[in-house]
Structure formats: structure tokens, C-alpha cells
Amino acid sequence: MKAYDVRGLVGSQLTPEVVEAIGAAAVAVTGERTWAVGHDMRDSGPGFAEAFARGATRAGADVIAAGLCSTDMLYFIAGKRDVAGAMLTASHNPAEYNGLKLCLPGARPIGLDTGLADIRDKAQAILDGEPAPEAETPGTVTSEDFLAAYAGHMRDLVDLSEIRPLKIVVDAGNGMGGHTVPAVLGDEILPGLPLDIVPMYFELDGSFPNHEANPLEPANIVDLQARVKEVGADLGLAFDGDADRCFVVDADGEPITPSAITALIATRELAKHPGAAICHNLITSKAVPEIVAEHGGRPLRTRVGHSYIKADMAAEDAVFGGEHSAHYYFKDFWFADTGMLAAMHVLSAVGEGDRDAKELAAAFVRYTPSGEINSKVADPHAKIEEVAAQYSAREGVSTDRLDGLTVSLEDGSWANLRPSNTEPLLRLNVEGPDRSSMERLRDDILRTVRN
């Protein structure tokens, strides 16, 4: 188990028996008696969803079998119905993986420190031979399709019916965007919008035959960038495997950073909710809290990871939150993350005015980022301490330990070094007022990390 979800290799680390034990443990630990269960397009998804339902119903819980879902659709069900949720997905991980994301009623997160560790321990005990929880009256399984309700809800939150006509290329990466985009942005279920959608890789295929469904990796948006320029689109959207993240490119195929998207959406939310709190994780651009404050909002810096930012948003009643990984969270979506709603805000912002996506995004870019740099090291925590020692004695340098190590220099440059929550990597993010200052700090830290 990771900090806020479960992921593993199908057949070795993750089997039907393991998932069934997690289903039973989730009911026993949380006490929740109704669970919505959905799965993405991976081949193992339906079987794993049934296994979770077996464990949950045996423990006395009723299960709403939602079938094919994006992760944000599962959050919609958990929020709208006020039930617990289990989503079978490994997000952007390769085809040989699967996993679970769990939430409480109202789409409230379950992380290691809010129940996931206890679920892990209980499931392991069951696998080690402890009798699984068994209710006198088993729960029931009811199948229900939520796609139309989800699409209608999203349209209620962001009205795109009056925007100017836009041509957009959408790369679903053979993931769940191929299921949800036609329903929400197209005319498959609801009346059409002023959008000419050019689809790419909408066929649901958990083997990811075209590219990995991780749009933060530059290699995975090359096809989208080329297609946007080829068809003369206004912008392009790329969704990850479970469609809870969305990445944006402009008409020239140039990526718009998630930090710029965070700042853009924050200003829109603050226009509706003056003075509200906006959460941003600590690796978003320094421009984000600056812009939030300039628009009268209250910026709140958080750890990386959906369970952390959701908890902080709920505690502070924040109206919006953004992460540099392209996760975007909305108070009016039960503080949960949704790539679709973020995409709709971008389409609305571009379609409401006369500025194109590039010009619009430029207003929210102030600094030069390195992008996330991953390093495999034998002992990530030892390397973090080595870097901390390297900078602690320097004049004009401040550090903090909110999440890993953040180093801030007097010239405005900063760097964050932290272990990945989902992969065996050390992640480095650096930003500077210009390219040379960013590169200087980046290279200085990497020399220590990689030696």
C-alpha cells in the first residue's frame, strides 16, 4: 500500500484473494455498510471489482456495482449518494498493474493515517488465516449505470453552452476519458456543445497500445501536440488512465503547466467566492500563491498527495486546490479531484473571451520550472539528509520539512526533494526567477543526489 492508495502487479502482488480480503477489511475497519464499486478499463478490473464486492457483502455491506468508471465518476457516486467508494485502478501505471482507491461517504479520502493502514493490517491478517468478517445476513449487490447522471452534474457545474465555438483535440490514452468525454463534452447523452472534438485513442484498452496514459511524461503527449497543430485546434487535452488528471496544450502544441492551470482556475473560483482559501501543493509554482493573494484569496500550502490536500481543503473550507501533477480539487465536487471539471474550466475561460489558450496561460506564468526530475537511489532518506546538510550552513538559505525537503534561496529560487508516494524514486522539482538560476540550483542538488 502507498500513502493514499493500493497498487501492485496483477497476479503476484494483487490477486482476487487479496482484493476480497481488502473488501472485507474495508467494511470491518470503517463500519460503512454501503459501498459503490467501480473499475477502469484494465482487463483485471471486472474480476477485482467482483472480488471486492464478495469480501464487502460477506462482511454485511451492500454494494452498488457501478461498472466502468473514471475515478472522478466514482467520487461523484460517493458524494451524491453519500456512500463509501472503492475504485479499481492503477491510474497511469503500466498495464501489468492494478490497484484500489478508497473513500468514505461524501468522497472523503482514506489515506494511511486515516484508515488505510488499519485496512492493510486487517486484510493481511485475513490472508494469514484469520477468519474474514462474516455477517449473519450478507449484503446485496445492485448494478447501476451513473454515466448520464455524472455528465449532467458536470454540465451543471460549468456551463459551456454559450462559449464561442472551439476545436479541441482530446487524447484519452485508451483510458477512461474515452468513456467520459463523449458523455460530458460530446452529444452521446446530452445536447451537443459548441465543441468540435477530434478524438485520439478513445478505444478502452488497458494494455495502452499507443502510449502510457501518463500525460506528465513529455513522450506521451507527442501525438497530441502533432495532432493539435495538424488540425488547427484551439487547444488539446490529455487525460491519464483513470481520467482524474487532465493536461492541456495550446494551439501550438506547447504544454501549459499545471501550475498555470491551477492559478487560472483559482482566479475563476475566487471571482465566485471572494476571500476564499485555495490549496496548492508545495511543488506548484511560486506564482500560484502570489496570484491567489493578489485576487484576494488565502493561499494554503499542502503536502503532495490527494488524501492530504483533500483533508486540508475540508478543514479550511477551501473552494479549490491544485497540484503540479495535474490533479485539481473542487469544493463543489466534494473536495475531490476531477480532470474533467478542470478541463471544462479551461474551455470556459478560453471560450468566454477573445484570448487564445497561450495568451490566457501566459498571464499565470512568472518563473522558470525544471519539471519533475526522478532519480533512483539506494537510500532516498539518506540522500535527502545529505542535501539538507549541504544547504543548512549556507547564508540566506531557508529549509522546511513539510514534505521531504524544501530549500529556498535569497534570489527567489527554490527546490523540493521528496520520496515518491507511489514509486521507488526520489523526486526533484526546482524553480527560479530565470533559467540560469533554476539550472544552477538544479545541477547543484543533482550532483549530490546522483553521486
Steps between C-alpha positions, in 0.01 A plus 500: 500500500611852421428815698151536357415200287581137419699397194668179398591258224200298390535130576786531748444798730133550419269199463124446541569355847690813603229731368227296668687527830530877452125519437425316824757705690366829365154421638635379833730799555273780380165356603350626176207290384460623141783508244500618141752294302630596156789399277697639209572335164776264618429133423523407868253772606166315479634195687658713769181705540307177552762381751471822702121461495527140624707606799281802574165320470622206704583752773143630480530805272283571198685571174399729215680355199570803281696316229730703276591826675752776493630565849323833517174328403546269799551809718181645350308188607652504849413868534155500347383182675701563818649149493851360530684425178757262356656569160701224334776682312876544484457844343788561256706195598584247224262225389634235737385699804167556670396644833232659715408851605265504798285778638243555773149639444509845346819401314706562814849355455642191664879523535755311708437722800121504459421129485697352211772360727235330714332357189839372383569331832153346520520371142843348569364327810219350290749382239710349779208287614291715732129438426359770275215709639174321424162658567198295594323654200731565204469823306356534152648608165301740279626611159444859391626721213597851612646643178200719409463633856873578516492680164201708604664594829818618330303712254313656792829605659653663189263620229668481159187551293569868425875496430633581154559194280826321578681217327670276754709186467451255786750218563338246731806273490269196467388579855176604663489837327380303199195407707426835667594765243232402245241509780602832656647704213338324206142428400489130592254559787434874529447773236816596313723787607686756280793256491650327198671204669780319318536169687826314549527151650144490639489118475509357853807278516684430825808382310557863390600416141580856393684652796495491879203686643718746692483842333762652732768302311591708191523191276134422566364828360704506178208359298261754653735789428535398136127448453409839652725675248392275213127576538539861613335440837458767765650271764557139595407298806668181623351282775681237703384139527224549757423854373538673834782712354494726196793661317461792258695611191441824308437549128873471428512169684695656787422363847327731746639420843263365764611791719367745241174302483480506880542878506247545216230291668578660837419845361172371359402345833601813690279709273208291628628469858691817600754453774480121493786261574684333210724199564812435294757234560855601576637422152266731311655821372559788740274693263196309632492638855601843368210512255255360755596774746481768229143391427403526865523130580677316780771264365563183702812289435450123535683171468496309172226236471126496462412384852707782652367783285139380532527491878654849509233635266220361715659630820543850356184500285714576195310544173774360276831318513765422241803277476787518253420141399181635332262393776235767559258500795169685539287576803188468283620149406522380863862626523594218260723511194362498149686544173174553316388800704846659466483454122157662494629802691779542244256466209271754666784746561619477138150495352365795700753753368709585200838386631637166385626239745864608467427866572266409784752268666788750463336724759558228761867416425769695687787262568704229328436142617725198462218252467508194723833316493504143632805322635532141615716485812571226752393704803275798414480626859878495542537703182246754625703543820817537296342784299362656820851504649634649178273805530447541875826685553455740211406861565164621373364146456182382670369144514181326609383139537129520417552232234851374447742794494436845355795735453438872433773744389516877527481545122149350498605153385367199687522122479304214651645152536268223620451125474219396266179386667428253220836395348853416628643837396637826638323792334657843447311816401685829457383849405687825449434857392687417178646195329859548616410526870271196471768293324765602751295375795379191310849389402639566846244272663521230233877474548437399859200277428664303220848461645 
